[in-house]
Amino acid sequence: MDLFFLILGFLLMLLGIVGSILPVLPGTPISWLGLLMLYLAPSIKPDWWFLGITLVIAVFIYVMDYIVPAIGTKKFGGSKAGIWGAVLGLIIGLLAPIPFGIIIGPFIGALMGELLVAKKDGSQAFKAAFGSFIGFLASTFMKLMATLIYLILFIIKVWEYKDVWF
């Protein structure tokens, strides 16, 4: 049973890391579920304080994921069209076989959203797209760091109990 929770927790950790980059998966909460699965293993004594604190952090980052790009966009004079363009650009950038599509896609998408939907002139659209892009990068970086830290915490706990499992 321990091995089942260990493997499931590790898979959730990996899925959480992927989800920190892909906008369709809530990366940090998925990684937290990986921590929870580890602590549900019968051989591990649950640390409820640890799980509670990491849950609060996961929820906070999940909420901030929606706020940070909007702050970046508004700070640079952008609109909702720029935010949606950045998200669509990310998805296209992931699927298109172009180098650095995951980085170029959100910027191009935000720029197109500002030019075509919000009807802004070139310099305003570029500035807003840059703000949306910076907000998107900041949010993605925040999620990626959190999920990687959760993975490190997971590995540390597995290492503490290595005699039980290996």
C-alpha positions, 0 to 999 in steps of 0.5 A: 500500500505504501508503494501505491501512495508513493507512486501516485504522489510522485506522478501527481508531483510530475503532473503538477510541474507540467500544470505549472506551465500549461494553463489548463492544469492547476499545477500547484494544487495538483502537486499538493495532492502529491504531498497529501498522497505521500502522507496518506501512506500507512508508514508515514506519520501525517504532519498536519501542520505541514500539510495545512501550511502547504495547502494554504500556499497552494491555494494562495498561488492558485489565486495569484495565478489569476491576479498577477497577469491582470496586474501586469496587463493593467500596469502597462495599459492592457485590456482583457483582450490582451490577457486572453490573447496571451493565454491563447498564444501560449496554447498555440505556442505549445502546440506549434512546432516552433522554437520557443513557442511557449515564450513567443506565443503569449506575447504574440497572442497578447499583441494580437488581442490588443490590436485586433480586439481592443483596437489599440494602436501599435505602440499601445498594443505593444506596451500592453502586450509586454505587460501581459507577457511579463505578468504571464511569465511572473505567474508561471515562474511562481507556479513552477518554483512552488511545484519544484519546491513541493517536489523537493519536499516530497523527495526529502520525505521519501528519503527519510523513509527510504528504509521502509520502501526500498 
